[in-house]
Amino acid sequence: MNRRTLMPLLRPSEDPAMRVPHLRRVSVFAPKVGAMLLVFTSLAFGAANWMDRVPPKDHARPNPLASSSEAVHAGALLYKQHCAQCHQADAAGDGKKKPSLKTDRIRTATDGDLEWYLRQGDLAHGMPSWSSLPQGQRWQIIAWLRSLQ
C-alpha cells in the first residue's frame, strides 16, 4: 500500500509529512504583525496634524471666558500646575519633544480646537488627555495661552 491509500482524506496541508513548522508560525503571527503595522502607520501619518481631527462642532466653539481677566490669571496658575513641566514656564517648550505653545499652529487654532485637544490628548505624541480637568479650567488655560500672543 502506498501513502495515498492510507491517508486518502488528508489534504496536503494536513499530511504530517508535508507540514512545515516555520510556515505555521508565520501564519499565526503574520496577522498580528500586520495589525500592529497598521496601527503604527495610522498613528504616524494620521496624526500628523491634530487640527484635522477636530469635529466641526468643537472647532466652532468659542471660549466663554475669553474676555475675563480673572480667567487669564486662573489659567496662568493652572498652566503652571499642569502644563509647565512639559511646555516650560513661558510656554516656549524645549525645541525638541516638548513643543512650544507660541507657534503659528497654536495661534491659528480656534479656542474650540484647543479645548478639544486638551480634552482628547494625543498620547502618541506625548500629550495626555486633560479631560479630568473641569471644562471651565480648560477654558481658563486657553484664555491664558491667548494672552501670550
N, C-alpha and C positions, 0 to 999 in steps of 0.2 A: 504494500500500500504506500502510496505517496502522500506527501504532506497535504495536498489539496483534498484528498479523500477524507483525511482525519479531521480537517477543520473546514468543511465546506461553507459554513455560515459566517466565518470570520471575514471581515473586510481587511484589506492590507494594513490599515492603521491599528486594528485590533490584534493582528498576528504578533505574538510575542517576539518572533524573530525579526520583525520589521520595525519594532519600536525604536525610537531614537530619543533617549532620555533628555538630552540637552534641548531638543526641539519642544518637548513637552514643557520644560521650564520656561522657554521663551514664550510659548503660547499662553502661559499663566501670567507672566509678568508684563508682557507687551501692552495689554490694555491699560494696566495701572501706570506704566511709564508714559503712555500716550496721554492719559488723562492729566498726569502731573505736568507734562509739557504744555498742554492746552491751558491749564490754569496759569502757569508762569508766563506764558506768552500773552495771555489776556491781561495779566497784571502789568506786564512791561509795556505793552502797546496800548491797551485800552485805558490806562490811567495816565496817559501822557499829559492830558490837560483835564484836571478835575472839573473845571467850569463847564465842560461839555456834558457832564453827567447831571448837572443841577436841573431838576424839573422846572418847567416854565412857571409853575405856581410859586415855587420858592424863589426863583430868580426875580420875580416882580415884587416880592415883599419888601416894604420899606421898614427901616428901623424906627420903631415908635419912640425911641429915646434919643434920636439923632440930635435934637436941639437942646438937650438938657446938659447943663454944665455939671450937675450932680452926677449924672450918668458917666460923664467923661472921667471924673475923679474916682468914682467907684470902679470903673473899668480899668483904670491905672492900677488900683490895688489888686483887683482880680488878676490882671495880667502878670503882675509881679509874683503873685502867689501860684499861678497855674502855668504860665507860658514862658516866663523869663529864663527859666533854666535851659530851655532849648533855643529860644529865639533871641536871647540876650536881653539885658535890661532896656536897651534902646531900640529893640526890635530889628536890629541890623543883621542878626544871625551871625554865623561864623564863616560864611563864604564857602562852606563845604556841605556837610549833611544837614546842617541846621539853617534853613533858609531865612533870608531877610523878609520882613513883612513890609518893607518900604519899596517894593518893586512895582513896575507898571502893571503886572498881573493882579496884584492886590488893589492897586489904585483903580483899575478899570472894572474890577468885580463889583457887583451890586452888593448892598448890605445883605440882601436875601441870599446871595451866593455865599457870602462869608458865614452867615448864620448856619446855612445848610452844611457847609464844610466843617464847621466846628461841631455840629451835631453828629454828622456821619463819620468824620475822621477819615484817615487813609493809612491804615496800618502798613500797607505795602511800602509806603514812603515815610514811615516813622511818625505819622500824625495820629495820635489817639483820638477816639471819639470823646467829646465833652458833653455828651447827652445827659450825663449825671448832673451837670450844672443846670440850674433853672434857666428857662429861656430868657428871662429878664437879665440875668447875669451875662449870658452870651451877647445880648444886645449891648450891654454896657461895655464889654471888651471891644466890640466893634466900634462903638462911639469913641473910645479912647484911640483905637487904631486910626480912625478918620481924623482925629485931632492932630496926628503926627504929620499929615500930608500938607 
